[in-house]
Amino acid sequence: MSAPTTNRTPPAPRPRDITVVLPVTSPHAELDQVVASLSEQFTRMGKDWEFALVFDGVRGDAWRKAEELRARLGDRILTIAFEKPFGESVCLSAGAEISGGRVIVTSPQYVQIDPVEVRRMLEQIESGADMVVPWRSPRVDPWLNRLQSASFNWLMRKINGGQFHDLNCYLRVFKREVLADVTVYGDMYRFLPLIAQRQGFRVVETQVRHLKEWGKAGFFGVGVYIRRFLDVVGVVFLTRFTLKPLRFFGSVGLVLTVFGGGLLAGVIYQKLFLNGQLQNRPLFLLALMLFVLGVQVIGFGLVGEIIVYTQARNLREYRIERAWDDDAGDGERS
């Protein structure tokens, strides 16, 4: 896959209080409304702000609006243009790379929640949170979408033991340090709060006022649900088994081995004591295949454990927030 290209050489990031990273995936993006509503709240708080508009393979009317914003607001508007779509994770990484905000706000391409709520989320960052994620309540989109979203978030809470109720909302506020320690790729931007929390960051959820929702109403294509299921499996592995691969592969392999071994023992028992036949017995082949597959999966886990063991000194699963050095007096080091 070719690397994303930009429409100009990225400028040296200028230090700012806030950077809003806004992926543009539609030529009908409401850039004027988003910039106006959010910048008003930032100005009221006395914050120095900028917007990084990342065009994910689109142009059209949205590009014209971005050019007008740049002409009016100058270096407060940064733009990146990809030749083809790369997804919101790449947009987030690229927008953060060319910007200098101490705090990053990720925003959808329309005014999804009440802008006043963003101000409250920023205040929670100033109070000590590393990341603040919204919980749209009450929701204003169709009931079927609400049901699907609620089911997905309930499943994630049960699997990962988290407290988040709205992982599908893209508007988030977090310190730049979160992206420095958390790798975002593919569709993992959706699970950024879960991964950040696992890394030791203080992640807070807050209820916000939902204004409107873009996107398809009703059921999605089969491919969407398959990809979402694979994403769930991936995030479970990343958050629970990254440094313990044998527990994941060993559990799956043990189930396959025991089940296949049980079937295999039954078939062999019939052959030895009941004059059964092994030929023309699909059950025998199935049992043998499951048993061998289980042993192989356990082997994958053992290989993973060996890799983790050999690289253990280069891995760090924890994050130090502060350290105190008694020998240096009462000094505190971040």
Secondary structure, DSSP 8 states (H G I E B T S, - for coil): ------SS-------EEEEEEEEE-STT--HHHHHHHHHHHHHHTT--EEEEEEEES--HHHHHHHHHHHHHHGGGEEEEEESS---HHHHHHHHHHH--EEEEEE--SS--B-HHHHHHHHHHHHTT-SEEEEEE-S--S-HHHHHHHHHHHHHHHHHH----S-TT---EEEEHHHHHHS---TTGGGGHHHHHHHTT--EEEEEE-B----S--S---HHHHHHHHHHHHHHHHHHHSTT-HHHHHHHHHHHHHHHHHHHHHHHHHHHHHS---STT-HHHHHHHHHHHHHHHHHHHHHHHHHHHHHTGGG--------EE-GGGTT-EE-
